[in-house]
Amino acid sequence: MRRGRWAALALGLLRLCLAQANFAPHFFDNGVGSTNGNMALFSLPEDTPVGSHVYTLNGTDPEGDPISYHISFDPSARSVFSVDPTFGNITLVEELDREREDEIEAIISISDGLNLVAEKVVILVTDANDEAPRFIQEPYVALVPEDIPAGSSIFKVHAVDRDTGSGGSVTYFLQNLHSPFAVDRHSGVLRLQAGATLDYERSRTHYVTVVSQGNTDGGGRLHGADVVFSATTTVTVNVEDVQDTAPVFVGTPYYGYVYEDTLPGSEVLKVVAMDGDRGKPNRILYSLVNGDDGAFEINETSGAISITQSPAQLQREVYELHVQVTEMCPVGSPAAQATVPVTIRIVDLNNHPPTFYGESGPQNRFELSMNEHPPQGEILRGLKITVNDSDQGANAKFNLQLVGPRGIFRVVPQTVLNEAQVTIIVENSTAIDFEKSKVLTFKLLAVEVNTPEKFSSTADVVIQLLDTNDNVPKFDSLYYVARIPENAPGGSSVVAVTAVDPDTGPWGEVKYYIYGTGADLFLIHPSTGLIYTQPWASLDAEATARYNFYVKAEDMEGKYSVAEVFITLLDVNDHPPQFGNSVQKKTMVLGNPVKIEAIDEDAEEPNNLVDYSITHAEPANVFDINAHTGEIWLKNSIRSLDALHNITPGRDCIWSLEVQAKDRGSPSFSTTALLKIDITDAETLSRSPMAAFLIQTKDNPMKAVGVLAGTMATVVAITVLISTATFWRNKKSNKVLPVRRVVRKRPSPAPRTIRIEWLKSKSAKAATKFTLKEKPPNENCNNNSPESSLLPRAPALPPPPSVAPSTGAAHWTVPTVSGSLNPHPTQPPPKPKTMGSPIQSTLISELKQKFEKKSVHNKAYF
């Protein structure tokens, strides 16, 4: 019993101790290459982007308590990473650079709130190809003798790349592939290519651009991609001169002249030579090789050639000397030499320039007066000029030329030996114009040809031009346009024309004339060119709005030019609008407008534009009018005759309006007229086609005349065609006899019956409407066969138009038929229906009056 009590006590104490104990958390060690654990042996490339998640700290707590993670760095080092305390995610917060820091030390820790466990870790930074090669020990300058053998080494360049591995290797090549140099791609040694040479005289300095490039197989990787970095440098190769070029003469060829007054010992000319090796030139010595005959000598240091004898003692006119130049080289070195020919000519002394002479001796100015525009090729005979050079031989040969405006004159001769008479000939007559230049000035120039002195002399030639009448008066414009109001009084100025004759004196005076179909109403001042209207002229833009005529400018010898004048009359508002009648009658059908029209005889807008208005109507609110077209219609509220009857005194449909036509001119004119409107509706019109036709043509009677004339012309044309066809048919059957008058008695009923039967057999429809009626014989009928019992076939006439018969109108007869067709007596034509109102009778009488008035000259006779 006691033992069981102690066991229970011991078990309780053990539980109490275990409850008070708390074990520390710890990291997992996941080994090399793991990104989850305690960062043991962890490495990171230097090109890892900032902000990347690079590792995850991972650990546990034996009691299962929540844990947190921390990372810290030495105070003197950069804080490269940050950690998420809860999840242990480590993020890169600063950029890595292996060349500056190849490993990072950090302290990572894990805590459960009571216990903290810390570990020191080292993170290795691995290399990436982020460095470009860099040349060292610049600048590169090499001094190379120009005779260096091909393939020789000249210089060595060196470049380093701080990257490791494949990204740190460097190769070399030249930027210019056509250079005489080559570079070893691995060592950087610069050499002169095989077959290439250097020449100091041709190029003293060469600039060679060398490119160094990382990694021979294409570079290293950066941010996951293959990249190649390169650098360039310039090697300056200075070429050193070597004695390998002969002397060179400067200023060849060499010519010298000895004159008759040259003294012995005088310098004739000087030759100049220099060492071809410009870098280190040697001293030069001159000498005469042959050809001098003892008459010339040369200074060995300066190269000056001088004469040793008097020119009178020389035996030849031309000496060909050979001058040799030799370099002074060091002892044991071959001396370079060069030779050049020198020509020396012995000449007579040229001491007389060409001289111009007039009639009284030497002269340097010659004057002449002449008319402008002389004939082509004319000689200026008023000029007597002689030119002379007193020297002999080649010294007396010289050229003559005219200096001044080109192409006007030419001088003869152009080459002179000793002396000649100077002749000046006209070459361009058009350019000799008094109006362009009243004075022509030239210089006669004589210049020696074959002398070194080129002596010359000049003389002035002054030509005074005299004017002739060689110009036509010219207007300042080919067209003159003017505008003048039509109400301008007689004698008003219109336009001034101007013509100029460049000639002087009386030849330059201009007279003006006008002519043409439009010039009758105008005059022109003969001297000033002012065009004005006739004193009696009355201009009217409505009659003639534009005038066109010609103006002529003429000088005293009849030379003239012509211009055209266009005159436009400006319209003035001088005509009021006019209605056809002061009282007008119109018929209006409900729903359709009527139109009034006034004519303004002014020529132009806005004077001839007319606006319409209703000035008086009772009641006033029945009609509207279009101010521009003159159309009058009932207001929209009135849609039936009953509505009109309700507002019309006496319940009739005839209205009287006072309408006004007013133009838009300034000042404005207006005219009024009384308009009587008879109003009906379409239903009333439909009851009588004749009334409808009359109403429709009431405002235009010529329409009715045209309809009647067209119908009659159609009937006549058909009749003529049938008669012509019948005539030719009878002619072919030899039954045509001369036309004669046949008097026939009234036939008995039997023949008439036969004729009626014959007509019925030809046209059944015509027989039901018409009967044959005997008429007196027609003189134009072909009645040549008494035995013939048949009549010529006549066409059926169309029904007459539904128009009221006009009194005095002739019956419709066909000239080639002996009878006429009348309506059947048993079926009289229907009478026109009368309307309940007096509108129809009024319209018929009105149309009849207008028709009789306007159809007097348009009647058709058949």
Buried (B, 14 or more C-beta within 10 A) or exposed (E): EEEEEEEEEEEEEEEEEEEEEEEBBBBBBBEEEBBEBBBBBBEBBBBBEEEEEBBBBBBBBEEEBEBBBBBEBEEEEEEBBEBBEEEBBBBBEEEBBBEEEBEBEBEBBBBBEEBEBEBEBEBEBBBBBBBBBBBEEEEBEBEBEBBBEEEEEBBBBBBBBBBBEBBBBBBBBBEEEEBBBBBBBEEBBBBBEEEBEBBBBEEBEBEBEBBBBBBEEEBBBBEEEBBBBBBEBBBBBEBBBBBEBBBBBEEEEBEBBBBEEBEEEEEBBBBBBBBBBEBEBBEBBBBBEEBBEEBBBBEBEEBBBBBEBEBEEBEEEEBEBBBBBBBEBEEEEEEBEBEBEBBBBBBBBBEBBBBBBBEEEEBEEBEBEBEBBBEEEEEBEEBEBBBBBEBEEBBBBBBBEBEBBEEBBBBEEEEBEBBBEBBBEBBEBEBBBBBEBBEBEBEBBBBBBEBEEEBEBBBBBEBEBEBEBBBBBBBEEEEBEBEBEBBBEEEBEBBBBBBEBBBBEEBBEBBBBBEBEBBEBBBBEEEEBBBBBEEEBEBBBBEBBEBEBBBBBBBBEEBBBBBBBBBBBBBBBBBBBBBEEEEBBBBBBBEEBBBBBBEBBBBBEBBBBBBBBBEEBEEEEBBEBEEEEBBBBBEEEBEEBEBBEEEBEEEBBBBEBEBBBBBBBEEBBBBBBBBBBBBBBEEBBEEBEBBBBBBBBBBEBBEBBEBBBEBBEEBBEBBEEBBEEBBEBBEEEEEBEEEEEBEEEEEEEEEBEBBBEBBBEEBEEBBEBBBBEBEEBBEBBBBBEEEEEEBBBBBBBEEBEBBEEEEEEEEBEBEBBBBBBBEEEEEEEEEBEEBEBEBBEBBBEBBBEBBEEEBEEEEBEE
